[in-house]
Amino acid sequence: MTPAEQSRLSAEICALAPVIPVLVIDDAASAAELARALVSGGLPALEVTLRTPAALDAMRAMAEVPGGVVGAGTLLTPGDVRAAKAAGARFGVSPGATDTLIAACAAEGLPLLPGAATATEVMALLEKGYTVQKFFPAEAAGGARALAAIGAPIPQVRFCPTGGVSPANVADYLKLANVLCVGGSWVAPKDKVSAGDWAGIEALARDAAALPR
């Protein structure tokens, strides 16, 4: 799968909803219920970060939920890519990008949303064929103003900003012409997940799904 094909598929996934939930899951037993709540609330694309031992099992469980499109976040190595694809991931997200990681995603046929934080990184990925990228860490890298500035000379690249995006600033990102959607964790707060408050999470998802862009 070429970078251009990956970007086309990534754009389709980003178009599903204004927000992609970024999920750090400690207990895979609740993963399916969490996925059902988010999908029911209108957020079908789900990024499960590979930051916990439960992540791959959670992906397997979420991949079975009708209407969900499960992805793997924090891809760092070819091993991560292979494991995520085997667990049912339909897209991948990385904080940055290396040639080794890009080659692994191409070999596995996994659409990659590669991370970039500077104009040089954006241009390097564009040169490889990636026209859809993750802007990370969004707030630390200058926020919506920085992303707007990058978009002026490089309008052909569109982004999913992630990292510090919250209800307080999400509108600033979504109004930008070069933003397809955002990645955010506020739609699945740890306290609600721990309490099994699926109705509360579904309500947060509905609010996020209704955000204008």
Residue pairs with C-beta under 8 A, 6 or more apart in sequence:
1 105
1 106
1 109
1 110
1 111
2 106
2 129
3 102
3 106
3 112
3 125
3 128
3 129
3 130
4 129
4 131
5 111
6 105
6 106
6 110
6 111
6 112
6 130
7 111
7 129
7 130
7 131
7 132
9 91
9 111
10 91
10 111
10 112
10 113
10 132
11 131
11 132
11 158
11 180
13 20
13 45
13 69
13 71
13 90
13 91
13 111
14 20
14 45
14 113
14 132
14 158
14 160
14 180
14 181
15 180
15 181
16 44
16 45
16 69
16 181
17 42
17 43
17 44
17 45
17 181
17 208
17 209
18 170
18 174
18 181
18 182
18 208
18 209
18 211
18 212
18 213
19 43
19 170
19 181
19 182
19 183
19 184
19 187
19 208
19 209
19 211
20 43
20 45
20 46
20 47
20 71
20 160
20 162
20 181
20 182
20 183
20 184
21 38
21 43
21 45
21 46
21 47
21 183
21 184
21 185
21 187
21 188
21 205
22 47
22 49
22 73
22 162
22 183
22 184
22 185
23 34
23 46
23 47
23 48
23 49
23 58
23 73
23 185
23 188
24 49
24 51
24 52
24 185
25 31
25 34
25 48
25 52
25 54
25 55
25 58
25 193
26 52
26 54
27 54
28 54
28 57
28 58
28 60
28 61
30 193
30 196
31 48
31 54
31 57
31 58
31 59
31 61
31 62
32 61
32 62
32 64
32 65
33 196
33 198
34 62
34 188
34 193
34 198
34 201
35 46
35 61
35 62
35 65
35 68
35 70
36 65
36 198
37 198
37 199
37 201
37 202
37 205
38 44
38 46
38 68
38 187
38 188
38 201
38 202
38 205
39 46
39 65
39 66
39 67
39 68
40 202
40 205
41 187
41 201
41 202
41 203
41 204
41 205
41 206
41 208
41 209
42 205
42 206
42 208
42 209
42 210
43 187
43 205
43 208
43 209
44 67
44 68
44 69
45 69
45 71
45 91
45 181
46 62
46 68
46 69
46 70
46 71
47 71
47 72
47 73
47 93
47 183
48 55
48 58
48 59
48 62
48 70
48 71
48 72
48 73
48 89
49 55
49 72
49 73
49 74
50 56
50 72
50 73
50 74
50 75
50 76
50 80
50 83
50 84
51 74
55 72
56 83
56 84
56 87
57 87
59 70
59 72
59 84
59 87
59 88
59 89
60 87
60 88
62 68
62 70
62 88
63 70
63 87
63 88
63 89
63 90
64 88
69 90
69 91
70 88
70 89
70 90
71 89
71 90
71 91
71 92
71 93
71 113
72 80
72 81
72 84
72 87
72 89
72 91
72 92
72 93
73 92
73 93
73 94
74 80
74 93
74 94
74 95
75 81
75 84
75 92
75 93
75 94
75 101
75 105
75 112
76 94
76 95
76 101
77 100
77 101
77 104
78 100
78 101
78 103
78 104
81 92
81 101
81 104
81 105
81 108
81 110
82 104
82 108
84 92
84 110
85 108
85 109
85 110
89 110
90 110
90 111
91 110
91 111
91 112
91 113
92 105
92 110
92 111
92 112
92 113
93 112
93 113
93 115
93 134
93 160
93 162
93 183
94 101
94 112
94 113
94 114
94 115
94 134
95 115
95 134
95 136
95 137
96 114
96 115
96 116
96 117
96 121
96 136
97 112
97 114
97 115
97 116
97 121
97 124
97 125
97 130
101 112
101 114
102 112
102 114
102 128
105 111
105 112
112 130
113 132
113 133
113 134
113 160
114 125
114 130
114 133
114 134
115 133
115 134
115 135
115 136
116 122
116 124
116 125
116 133
116 134
116 135
116 136
117 135
117 136
117 137
117 141
118 141
119 150
119 153
119 154
122 133
122 150
122 154
122 157
123 154
125 133
125 157
126 154
126 156
126 157
130 157
131 156
131 157
131 158
132 157
132 158
132 159
132 160
132 180
133 157
133 158
133 159
133 160
134 159
134 160
134 161
134 162
134 183
135 141
135 147
135 150
135 159
135 160
135 161
135 162
136 161
136 162
136 163
137 162
137 163
137 164
138 144
138 147
138 161
138 162
138 163
138 164
138 165
138 173
138 182
139 163
139 164
139 165
139 169
140 163
140 164
141 163
142 149
143 164
143 169
143 172
144 161
144 169
144 172
144 173
144 176
147 159
147 161
147 173
147 176
147 178
147 179
148 176
148 178
150 157
150 178
151 157
151 176
151 177
151 178
155 177
155 178
157 178
158 178
158 179
158 180
159 178
159 179
159 180
160 179
160 180
160 181
160 182
160 183
161 173
161 179
161 182
161 183
162 182
162 183
162 184
163 183
165 173
165 182
165 183
165 184
166 184
166 186
167 186
170 182
170 184
170 208
170 211
171 211
171 212
173 179
173 182
174 181
174 182
174 211
174 212
174 213
175 212
175 213
179 213
180 213
181 213
184 208
186 204
186 208
187 201
187 204
187 205
187 208
188 201
188 204
189 201
189 204
191 197
192 200
192 201
192 204
193 201
